[in-house]
């Protein structure tokens, strides 16, 4: 039992013995003591005043006396400030805590057991008509990090991806390739497959807009308003009609359409795999909408037969959600083709048949909040017990200084190009610093990769996921302030200290003796290390990678302040030197573990 838990247990005993009342452990609010007061842990006493029928100060004094008497090995003193009881933790307790941190490889993280809950996390969800872009980068990084955090909280995790490999948008790229692709392939063009198909999608949009423009002029001449003409043009343009016909043929299993679809999708998958590998993310199970949409249609037909949905005169199928304060939701179009909602119902049904899922988390942007609100209601209505409990991990959009990204117009920030740019930026910064001149070109390139991608990932993950964010590549690569490279550099600095210690034949002990000397800064650093466990728990509870990012930054700042004030290898007193080496080694380990939960590597040299 950690000393916080032992002190908490002693407080509960105090309340029972002093006031004859048993209280739940949740009522004991222990928090870090404010820097303006003496002490390490503060108890908020106000919840116990009703039981003691005494002033807050008197209640605090009585509880403090009891804990100091019964936990003298943990508490060396206390002071009372109004309704707050500040405990001074004994030095030997801090040494014991440091020994625990030093000896546990994954201190603060829970091991996954056979009976651990199973959490499935869906992220990425790309369309096979374009390459991954900056928005996908945020999605993938959040999904991957959330997976690591949930696992660190003792959950079994299944990382899953649903690929949007069918639908009108896919047909647009296919049609454009037929018309203007000139038979190009990834091999003949030298392009990644996802980029080649994305270019087709942009070409479709360009020609479609030209058609719409001409038709709009015609309809205005025929007497329609500008708005009416624009809407009619969008529906009547030959290109969109052809794309719709292709979709119907696809659903009818037309061999020619299916063959082209399969060929172009395989180009895209090969491109995606390269991007995912570079980004450092992967999946345990990939679902394809081409497999799940029929399952969804079946479920909708089932619901229709049971009177849960209704069919309109044009043969389309709808859900009436007015009882839930919402509108009507389309589930099947009049031509029988399915929509995203239908596909999501089918995918959910398949997943829960295949896995004993305890919690389902969808990592999807906040523009889909309404979609997941409806999905939850429909799954519940269809009789899925887990429908109400699905979690939509809703995140904000990534914005750029020049505004939002628009993939159809070809102005998207490509994920591959972005990662390459970040790696090049890191290489330039490293070359300027001239600290790696004794390393091979290959080693320098690897460090640039780790630092560049670390800068990108940290900059995105340190922001509260619910907020929109402005991505600034130059800011992210800074080696000072709240950035990935700043944290990575601190880890590399500690590794350098440990290498020098080894070169000097200094044997760093696994644990320290109980009477090892600690100064105030060392104690504060141990306390900050101890907070990693709570940071991991809170990040899992809140679904918050930013909580881990900010913890890593705070720990790094605390160490750098300590390192600024005290020498490590230059310390003459050997006992103090050993404390600082064990402490530094523990900080490096916790930084590495914390950054791992963000999907960020930390180099040993920079």
C-alpha positions as CSV (number, residue, x, y, z in Angstrom):
1,X,0.0,0.0,0.0
2,X,1.4,3.4,-1.0
3,X,1.8,5.9,1.8
4,X,-1.1,8.1,0.5
5,X,-3.4,5.1,0.9
6,X,-2.0,4.4,4.4
7,X,-2.6,8.0,5.4
8,X,-6.1,7.9,4.0
9,X,-6.8,4.7,5.9
10,X,-5.5,6.4,9.1
11,X,-7.8,9.4,8.5
12,X,-10.8,7.0,8.2
13,X,-9.8,5.4,11.5
14,X,-9.5,8.8,13.1
15,X,-13.0,9.8,12.0
16,X,-14.5,6.5,13.3
17,X,-12.7,6.6,16.7
18,X,-13.0,10.3,17.3
19,X,-16.6,10.8,16.1
20,X,-18.1,7.3,16.0
21,X,-18.8,7.5,12.3
22,X,-17.8,5.4,9.3
23,X,-17.4,7.4,6.1
24,X,-16.7,6.3,2.6
25,X,-13.2,6.6,1.3
26,X,-14.4,9.0,-1.4
27,X,-15.0,11.6,1.3
28,X,-11.3,11.8,2.1
29,X,-10.1,14.5,-0.2
30,X,-6.2,14.4,-0.1
31,X,-4.5,16.9,-2.5
32,X,-1.0,18.3,-3.0
33,X,-0.3,21.0,-0.5
34,X,0.0,24.5,-2.0
35,X,3.5,25.8,-2.3
36,X,2.7,28.7,0.0
37,X,2.2,26.3,3.0
38,X,4.4,23.8,4.7
39,X,3.6,20.2,3.9
40,X,3.1,17.7,1.1
41,X,-0.5,16.5,1.4
42,X,-3.5,18.5,2.4
43,X,-6.8,17.1,3.8
44,X,-10.0,19.1,3.2
45,X,-11.6,18.9,6.6
46,X,-15.0,20.5,5.9
47,X,-16.8,17.2,5.0
48,X,-16.1,16.0,8.6
49,X,-17.3,19.1,10.5
50,X,-20.9,17.9,10.7
51,X,-19.7,14.7,12.3
52,X,-17.3,16.4,14.8
53,X,-19.8,19.2,15.6
54,X,-16.7,21.4,16.1
55,X,-15.0,24.2,14.3
56,X,-13.0,23.2,11.2
57,X,-9.7,24.2,12.9
58,X,-10.5,22.0,16.0
59,X,-11.6,19.1,13.8
60,X,-8.4,19.4,11.7
61,X,-6.2,19.5,14.9
62,X,-7.8,16.4,16.3
63,X,-7.5,14.4,13.1
64,X,-3.9,15.6,12.7
65,X,-3.0,14.5,16.2
66,X,-4.5,11.1,15.6
67,X,-2.7,10.5,12.3
68,X,0.6,11.8,13.5
69,X,0.4,9.4,16.5
70,X,-0.7,6.3,14.5
71,X,1.4,7.0,11.3
72,X,4.6,8.4,12.8
73,X,6.6,6.4,10.2
74,X,4.8,8.3,7.4
75,X,3.9,11.7,8.9
76,X,6.6,13.7,10.6
77,X,4.4,16.7,11.3
78,X,1.3,18.7,10.4
79,X,-0.2,22.2,10.5
80,X,-3.7,23.5,10.4
81,X,-4.8,26.4,8.1
82,X,-8.6,27.0,8.7
83,X,-10.4,24.0,7.3
84,X,-7.2,22.5,5.8
85,X,-4.9,20.0,7.4
86,X,-1.4,19.9,5.9
87,X,0.6,16.8,6.5
88,X,4.4,16.8,6.3
89,X,5.4,13.3,4.9
90,X,8.4,11.8,6.6
91,X,11.7,11.6,4.6
92,X,11.9,7.8,4.9
93,X,8.4,7.5,3.3
94,X,9.6,9.5,0.3
95,X,12.7,7.3,0.0
96,X,10.4,4.2,0.1
97,X,8.3,5.8,-2.6
98,X,11.3,6.5,-4.8
99,X,12.4,2.8,-4.4
100,X,9.0,1.7,-5.6
101,X,9.2,3.9,-8.6
102,X,12.7,2.9,-9.4
103,X,12.1,-0.9,-9.2
104,X,8.7,-1.1,-11.0
105,X,9.3,-1.1,-14.8
106,X,5.8,0.4,-15.5
107,X,5.2,2.3,-12.3
108,X,1.7,3.8,-12.2
109,X,0.3,1.6,-14.9
110,X,-2.0,-1.4,-14.3
111,X,-1.3,-4.8,-15.8
112,X,-3.9,-6.4,-18.1
113,X,-5.5,-9.5,-16.5
114,X,-7.5,-12.4,-18.1
115,X,-10.7,-11.0,-16.6
116,X,-9.9,-7.3,-17.6
117,X,-12.7,-5.4,-19.4
118,X,-12.4,-5.3,-23.2
119,X,-12.4,-1.9,-24.8
120,X,-12.7,-1.5,-28.5
121,X,-11.5,1.8,-29.9
122,X,-12.4,2.8,-33.5
123,X,-10.2,5.4,-35.1
124,X,-8.9,6.6,-38.5
125,X,-12.0,5.7,-40.6
126,X,-10.5,6.9,-43.9
127,X,-12.3,7.1,-47.3
128,X,-10.6,5.2,-50.1
129,X,-11.0,8.2,-52.4
130,X,-8.1,10.3,-51.0
131,X,-4.9,10.2,-49.0
132,X,-4.8,10.8,-45.2
133,X,-4.6,14.5,-44.3
134,X,-3.9,16.6,-41.2
135,X,-7.4,16.0,-39.8
136,X,-6.7,12.2,-40.1
137,X,-3.4,12.8,-38.3
138,X,-5.2,14.2,-35.3
139,X,-7.7,11.3,-35.4
140,X,-5.1,8.6,-35.6
141,X,-2.8,10.1,-32.9
142,X,-5.7,10.5,-30.5
143,X,-7.0,7.0,-31.2
144,X,-3.6,5.4,-30.8
145,X,-2.8,7.3,-27.6
146,X,-6.3,6.6,-26.1
147,X,-5.6,2.9,-26.8
148,X,-2.3,3.0,-24.9
149,X,-3.9,4.9,-22.0
150,X,-6.8,2.5,-21.7
151,X,-4.4,-0.4,-21.7
152,X,-2.3,1.3,-19.0
153,X,-5.4,1.4,-16.9
154,X,-5.7,-2.4,-17.1
155,X,-8.1,-2.8,-20.0
156,X,-7.8,-5.3,-22.8
157,X,-7.9,-3.1,-26.0
158,X,-8.8,-3.9,-29.5
159,X,-7.8,-1.1,-31.9
160,X,-10.1,-1.1,-34.9
161,X,-10.6,0.8,-38.1
162,X,-13.6,1.0,-40.4
163,X,-12.6,1.8,-43.9
164,X,-15.2,3.7,-46.0
165,X,-14.5,1.8,-49.1
166,X,-17.9,2.1,-50.9
167,X,-20.4,4.9,-51.7
168,X,-20.8,7.8,-54.1
169,X,-17.5,9.4,-53.2
170,X,-15.6,6.2,-54.2
171,X,-17.5,6.1,-57.4
172,X,-16.5,9.7,-58.2
173,X,-12.8,8.7,-58.1
174,X,-13.4,5.6,-60.1
175,X,-15.4,7.5,-62.8
176,X,-12.7,10.2,-63.0
177,X,-10.0,7.5,-63.5
178,X,-12.0,6.0,-66.3
179,X,-12.4,9.4,-68.0
180,X,-9.2,11.2,-67.3
181,X,-6.8,8.8,-65.7
182,X,-5.1,7.7,-68.9
183,X,-4.5,4.2,-67.5
184,X,-2.1,5.5,-64.8
185,X,-1.1,3.2,-62.0
186,X,1.1,3.8,-58.9
187,X,3.8,1.9,-60.8
188,X,3.6,3.9,-64.0
189,X,3.1,7.3,-62.3
190,X,5.5,6.9,-59.4
191,X,2.7,8.1,-57.1
192,X,1.6,6.5,-53.9
193,X,-1.7,4.8,-54.7
194,X,-3.8,6.9,-52.3
195,X,-2.4,10.1,-53.9
196,X,-3.2,8.8,-57.4
197,X,-6.8,8.1,-56.4
198,X,-7.0,11.4,-54.5
199,X,-6.0,13.2,-57.7
200,X,-8.9,11.5,-59.5
201,X,-11.3,12.7,-56.8
202,X,-10.1,16.3,-57.2
203,X,-10.4,15.9,-61.1
204,X,-14.0,14.8,-60.7
205,X,-14.9,17.8,-58.5
206,X,-13.3,20.1,-61.0
207,X,-15.2,18.8,-64.0
208,X,-18.4,18.5,-62.0
209,X,-18.2,22.1,-61.0
210,X,-17.7,23.1,-64.6
211,X,-20.8,21.2,-65.6
212,X,-22.9,22.7,-62.8
213,X,-21.8,26.2,-63.8
214,X,-23.0,25.7,-67.4
215,X,-26.2,24.1,-66.3
216,X,-26.9,26.8,-63.8
217,X,-26.7,29.5,-66.5
218,X,-29.1,27.4,-68.6
219,X,-31.6,27.1,-65.8
220,X,-31.5,30.8,-64.9
221,X,-32.2,31.5,-68.6
222,X,-35.2,29.3,-68.3
223,X,-36.6,31.4,-65.4
224,X,-35.3,29.7,-62.2
225,X,-33.8,31.8,-59.4
226,X,-30.0,31.6,-58.9
227,X,-30.5,29.3,-55.8
228,X,-33.0,27.0,-57.6
229,X,-30.8,26.8,-60.6
230,X,-27.7,25.9,-58.5
231,X,-29.6,23.1,-56.7
232,X,-31.1,21.7,-59.9
233,X,-27.7,21.8,-61.6
234,X,-26.1,19.8,-58.8
235,X,-28.8,17.1,-59.3
236,X,-28.9,17.1,-63.1
237,X,-25.2,17.3,-64.0
238,X,-24.3,14.3,-66.2
239,X,-21.3,13.4,-64.1
240,X,-23.2,13.0,-60.8
241,X,-25.8,11.0,-62.6
242,X,-23.1,8.7,-64.0
243,X,-21.6,8.3,-60.5
244,X,-24.9,7.4,-59.0
245,X,-25.5,4.8,-61.8
246,X,-22.1,3.4,-61.0
247,X,-23.0,3.1,-57.3
248,X,-26.2,1.2,-58.2
249,X,-24.2,-1.1,-60.5
250,X,-21.7,-1.7,-57.6
251,X,-24.5,-2.7,-55.3
252,X,-25.8,-5.0,-58.0
253,X,-22.3,-6.7,-58.1
254,X,-21.6,-5.6,-61.7
255,X,-18.3,-7.4,-62.5
256,X,-16.7,-4.6,-64.4
257,X,-17.4,-2.0,-61.7
258,X,-16.4,-4.3,-58.9
259,X,-13.1,-5.1,-60.6
260,X,-12.2,-1.5,-61.0
261,X,-13.3,-0.8,-57.4
262,X,-11.1,-3.6,-56.1
263,X,-8.1,-2.5,-58.2
264,X,-8.2,1.2,-57.1
265,X,-8.9,0.3,-53.4
266,X,-5.9,-1.9,-53.3
267,X,-3.8,1.0,-54.5
268,X,-5.1,3.1,-51.7
269,X,-4.6,0.4,-49.0
270,X,-0.9,0.1,-50.0
271,X,-0.6,3.9,-49.7
272,X,-2.4,4.0,-46.3
273,X,-0.2,1.2,-44.9
274,X,2.9,3.3,-45.7
275,X,1.4,6.3,-43.9
276,X,0.3,4.4,-40.9
277,X,3.7,2.8,-40.5
278,X,5.4,6.2,-40.6
279,X,3.0,7.6,-38.2
280,X,3.5,4.7,-35.8
281,X,-0.1,3.5,-35.6
282,X,-1.7,0.2,-36.3
283,X,-4.9,-1.8,-35.9
284,X,-5.9,-5.2,-34.5
285,X,-9.0,-5.5,-36.7
286,X,-10.0,-3.7,-39.9
287,X,-13.6,-3.6,-41.0
288,X,-14.8,-2.6,-44.5
289,X,-18.1,-0.9,-45.2
290,X,-18.4,-3.0,-48.3
291,X,-18.8,-6.0,-45.8
292,X,-20.8,-4.2,-43.1
293,X,-23.4,-2.3,-45.1
294,X,-25.5,-5.4,-46.0
295,X,-25.5,-6.4,-42.3
296,X,-26.8,-2.9,-41.6
297,X,-29.5,-3.1,-44.3
298,X,-30.6,-6.4,-42.8
299,X,-30.9,-4.8,-39.4
300,X,-32.9,-1.9,-40.8
301,X,-35.3,-4.3,-42.6
302,X,-35.7,-6.2,-39.3
303,X,-36.5,-2.9,-37.5
304,X,-39.0,-2.0,-40.3
305,X,-40.8,-5.4,-39.9
306,X,-41.1,-4.7,-36.1
307,X,-42.5,-1.3,-36.7
308,X,-39.5,0.5,-35.3
309,X,-39.0,2.4,-38.6
310,X,-41.3,3.4,-41.5
311,X,-41.2,3.5,-45.3
312,X,-42.1,6.6,-47.3
313,X,-44.0,6.6,-50.6
314,X,-40.7,6.9,-52.5
315,X,-39.6,3.6,-50.9
316,X,-37.0,5.2,-48.6
317,X,-36.8,4.0,-45.0
318,X,-36.7,6.4,-42.0
319,X,-36.5,6.4,-38.2
320,X,-38.8,8.9,-36.4
321,X,-36.8,10.3,-33.5
322,X,-39.4,13.0,-32.5
323,X,-40.0,11.2,-29.1
324,X,-36.3,11.8,-28.4
325,X,-36.6,15.5,-29.3
326,X,-34.9,14.9,-32.7
327,X,-36.1,14.8,-36.3
328,X,-36.5,12.0,-38.8
329,X,-33.4,10.1,-39.9
330,X,-32.9,8.5,-43.3
331,X,-31.7,4.8,-43.1
332,X,-32.2,3.5,-46.7
333,X,-32.5,5.7,-49.8
334,X,-35.4,5.3,-52.3
335,X,-33.2,3.2,-54.6
336,X,-32.4,0.9,-51.7
337,X,-28.8,2.0,-51.2
338,X,-27.6,2.5,-47.6
339,X,-26.3,5.6,-45.8
340,X,-23.5,6.0,-43.2
341,X,-26.0,5.3,-40.3
342,X,-27.1,2.0,-41.8
343,X,-23.4,1.0,-42.2
344,X,-22.6,1.9,-38.6
345,X,-25.5,-0.2,-37.3
346,X,-24.2,-3.1,-39.4
347,X,-20.6,-2.6,-38.2
348,X,-21.6,-2.4,-34.6
349,X,-23.6,-5.6,-34.9
350,X,-20.7,-7.5,-36.4
351,X,-18.2,-6.2,-33.8
352,X,-20.3,-7.2,-30.8
353,X,-20.9,-10.7,-32.4
354,X,-17.1,-11.1,-32.7
355,X,-15.8,-9.6,-29.5
356,X,-17.1,-9.6,-25.8
357,X,-16.9,-5.8,-25.8
358,X,-17.5,-4.0,-22.5
359,X,-17.0,-0.5,-23.9
360,X,-17.1,0.8,-27.5
361,X,-15.3,4.1,-28.1
362,X,-15.6,6.0,-31.5
363,X,-12.8,8.5,-32.2
364,X,-14.6,10.8,-34.6
365,X,-14.7,14.6,-35.1
366,X,-17.2,16.8,-33.3
367,X,-19.1,17.5,-36.6
368,X,-20.5,14.0,-36.1
369,X,-21.9,14.6,-32.6
370,X,-25.5,14.4,-33.9
371,X,-24.7,11.2,-35.9
372,X,-23.5,9.4,-32.8
373,X,-26.4,10.7,-30.7
374,X,-28.7,9.1,-33.3
375,X,-26.7,5.9,-33.6
376,X,-26.9,5.4,-29.8
377,X,-30.7,5.8,-29.9
378,X,-31.1,3.5,-32.9
379,X,-28.9,0.7,-31.5
380,X,-30.8,0.9,-28.2
381,X,-34.1,0.8,-30.1
382,X,-33.0,-2.3,-32.1
383,X,-32.4,-4.1,-28.8
384,X,-28.6,-3.8,-28.4
385,X,-28.1,-3.5,-24.7
386,X,-24.8,-1.6,-25.3
387,X,-26.4,1.0,-27.5
388,X,-26.9,3.6,-24.8
389,X,-23.3,3.2,-23.4
390,X,-21.3,3.8,-26.6
391,X,-18.7,6.6,-26.2
392,X,-18.2,9.2,-28.9
393,X,-14.7,10.6,-28.3
394,X,-15.5,13.8,-30.0
395,X,-12.6,16.0,-30.9
396,X,-12.2,19.5,-32.6
397,X,-10.9,20.2,-36.0
398,X,-7.3,21.1,-36.9
399,X,-7.1,24.5,-38.5
400,X,-4.3,26.2,-40.3
401,X,-3.4,29.9,-40.4
402,X,-5.1,30.2,-43.8
403,X,-8.3,28.4,-42.6
404,X,-9.9,25.0,-42.9
405,X,-8.8,22.2,-45.2
406,X,-11.0,21.2,-48.1
407,X,-10.0,17.8,-49.6
408,X,-12.3,18.1,-52.7
409,X,-10.5,21.2,-53.8
410,X,-7.1,19.6,-53.5
411,X,-5.9,22.1,-50.9
412,X,-5.6,19.5,-48.1
413,X,-2.5,19.3,-46.0
414,X,-1.2,15.8,-46.9
415,X,-0.2,13.6,-44.0
416,X,2.8,12.2,-45.8
417,X,4.1,15.6,-46.8
418,X,3.5,17.0,-43.3
419,X,5.5,14.2,-41.6
420,X,8.3,14.6,-44.1
421,X,8.4,18.3,-43.5
422,X,8.5,17.8,-39.7
423,X,11.4,15.4,-40.0
424,X,13.3,17.8,-42.3
425,X,12.7,20.6,-39.8
426,X,14.1,18.5,-37.0
427,X,17.2,17.6,-39.1
428,X,17.8,21.3,-39.9
429,X,17.5,22.2,-36.2
430,X,19.9,19.4,-35.2
431,X,22.4,20.4,-37.9
432,X,22.4,24.0,-36.6
433,X,23.1,22.8,-33.0
434,X,25.9,20.6,-34.4
435,X,25.7,18.1,-31.5
436,X,25.5,15.0,-33.6
437,X,28.6,15.5,-35.8
438,X,30.3,12.3,-34.4
439,X,27.3,10.1,-35.5
440,X,26.7,8.4,-38.8
441,X,24.3,9.8,-41.4
442,X,21.9,6.9,-40.7
443,X,21.9,7.6,-36.9
444,X,21.3,11.3,-37.5
445,X,18.4,10.5,-39.8
446,X,16.8,8.3,-37.2
447,X,17.1,10.9,-34.5
448,X,15.6,13.5,-36.9
449,X,12.7,11.1,-37.5
450,X,12.1,10.6,-33.8
451,X,12.3,14.3,-33.0
452,X,10.3,15.5,-36.0
453,X,7.4,13.0,-35.4
454,X,7.6,13.6,-31.7
455,X,7.2,17.4,-32.3
456,X,4.1,16.8,-34.5
457,X,2.5,14.3,-32.1
458,X,3.1,16.2,-28.9
459,X,1.9,19.5,-30.4
460,X,-1.4,17.8,-31.4
461,X,-1.9,15.7,-28.3
462,X,-1.1,18.4,-25.7
463,X,-4.3,20.3,-26.7
464,X,-7.6,19.3,-25.1
465,X,-9.1,17.0,-27.8
466,X,-12.5,18.7,-27.6
467,X,-11.0,22.0,-28.7
468,X,-10.3,23.2,-32.3
469,X,-6.6,23.7,-32.7
470,X,-4.2,25.7,-34.9
471,X,-1.3,23.6,-36.0
472,X,2.0,25.5,-36.2
473,X,5.0,23.4,-37.4
474,X,7.6,26.0,-36.5
475,X,6.3,26.3,-32.9
476,X,6.1,22.5,-32.5
477,X,9.8,21.9,-33.2
478,X,11.0,24.4,-30.6
479,X,13.5,22.9,-28.1
480,X,12.1,25.2,-25.3
481,X,8.7,25.4,-23.7
482,X,5.8,23.0,-23.9
483,X,7.0,20.9,-26.9
484,X,7.9,17.3,-27.7
485,X,11.6,18.1,-28.4
486,X,11.9,19.9,-25.0
487,X,10.8,16.7,-23.3
488,X,12.8,14.4,-25.6
489,X,15.9,16.6,-25.0
490,X,15.6,16.2,-21.2
491,X,15.3,12.4,-21.6
492,X,18.5,12.5,-23.8
493,X,20.3,14.7,-21.2
494,X,19.5,12.2,-18.4
495,X,20.7,9.3,-20.6
496,X,23.9,11.2,-21.2
497,X,24.4,11.6,-17.4
498,X,23.8,7.8,-16.9
499,X,26.3,7.0,-19.7
500,X,28.9,9.2,-18.0
501,X,28.2,7.5,-14.7
502,X,28.8,4.1,-16.4
503,X,32.0,5.3,-18.0
504,X,33.2,6.4,-14.5
505,X,32.4,2.9,-13.2
506,X,29.7,4.3,-10.9
507,X,27.3,1.5,-9.8
508,X,23.8,2.9,-9.4
509,X,22.0,1.0,-6.8
510,X,18.5,-0.6,-7.5
511,X,17.2,0.9,-4.3
512,X,18.3,3.4,-1.6
513,X,18.6,2.9,2.1
514,X,15.8,4.2,4.3
515,X,18.0,7.0,5.7
516,X,19.1,8.3,2.3
517,X,19.4,12.1,2.4
518,X,16.8,14.1,0.6
519,X,16.6,17.8,0.1
520,X,13.4,19.8,-0.6
521,X,13.8,19.8,-4.4
522,X,14.4,16.0,-4.4
523,X,11.3,15.4,-2.3
524,X,9.3,17.6,-4.7
525,X,10.6,15.6,-7.7
526,X,9.7,12.3,-6.0
527,X,6.2,13.7,-5.3
528,X,5.9,14.7,-9.0
529,X,7.0,11.2,-10.1
530,X,4.4,9.7,-7.7
531,X,1.7,11.7,-9.5
532,X,2.2,9.7,-12.7
533,X,-0.1,7.0,-11.4
534,X,-3.0,9.5,-10.8
535,X,-2.3,11.2,-14.2
536,X,-2.7,7.8,-15.9
537,X,-5.9,7.0,-14.1
538,X,-7.4,10.5,-14.7
539,X,-6.5,10.3,-18.4
540,X,-8.3,7.0,-18.7
541,X,-11.3,8.3,-16.8
542,X,-11.5,11.5,-18.9
543,X,-10.3,9.9,-22.2
544,X,-7.6,12.6,-22.2
545,X,-4.2,12.2,-23.9
546,X,-3.6,15.9,-23.1
547,X,-3.5,15.0,-19.4
548,X,-0.5,12.7,-20.0
549,X,1.2,15.3,-22.3
550,X,0.8,18.0,-19.7
551,X,2.1,15.7,-16.9
552,X,5.2,14.8,-18.9
553,X,5.8,18.5,-19.4
554,X,5.4,19.3,-15.7
555,X,7.7,16.5,-14.7
556,X,10.3,17.6,-17.3
557,X,10.2,21.2,-16.0
558,X,10.5,20.0,-12.4
559,X,13.6,17.9,-13.3
560,X,15.2,20.8,-15.2
561,X,14.8,23.1,-12.3
562,X,16.4,20.5,-10.0
563,X,19.2,20.0,-12.5
564,X,19.8,23.7,-12.7
565,X,20.1,24.0,-8.9
566,X,22.1,20.8,-8.1
567,X,24.9,18.9,-9.6
568,X,24.6,15.1,-10.0
569,X,27.9,13.5,-11.0
570,X,29.8,16.4,-9.5
571,X,28.3,15.9,-6.0
572,X,31.1,15.1,-3.5
573,X,28.9,13.3,-1.0
574,X,28.4,9.8,-2.4
575,X,25.1,9.2,-0.6
576,X,23.6,12.3,-2.2
577,X,25.1,11.4,-5.5
578,X,23.3,8.0,-5.4
579,X,20.0,9.6,-4.5
580,X,20.3,11.9,-7.5
581,X,21.3,9.2,-9.9
582,X,18.4,6.9,-8.9
583,X,16.1,9.9,-9.1
584,X,17.4,10.9,-12.6
585,X,17.1,7.3,-13.8
586,X,13.5,7.2,-12.5
587,X,12.6,10.5,-14.2
588,X,13.9,9.2,-17.5
589,X,11.9,6.0,-17.2
590,X,8.6,7.8,-16.3
591,X,9.2,10.3,-19.2
592,X,9.7,7.4,-21.6
593,X,6.6,5.5,-20.3
594,X,4.5,8.7,-20.4
595,X,5.6,9.6,-23.9
596,X,5.0,6.0,-25.0
597,X,1.3,6.5,-24.0
598,X,1.3,9.3,-26.5
599,X,2.9,7.2,-29.2
600,X,6.1,9.3,-29.0
601,X,9.6,7.8,-29.0
602,X,12.4,9.4,-26.9
603,X,16.0,9.2,-28.2
604,X,18.9,8.6,-25.9
605,X,21.0,11.2,-27.8
606,X,20.0,14.5,-29.3
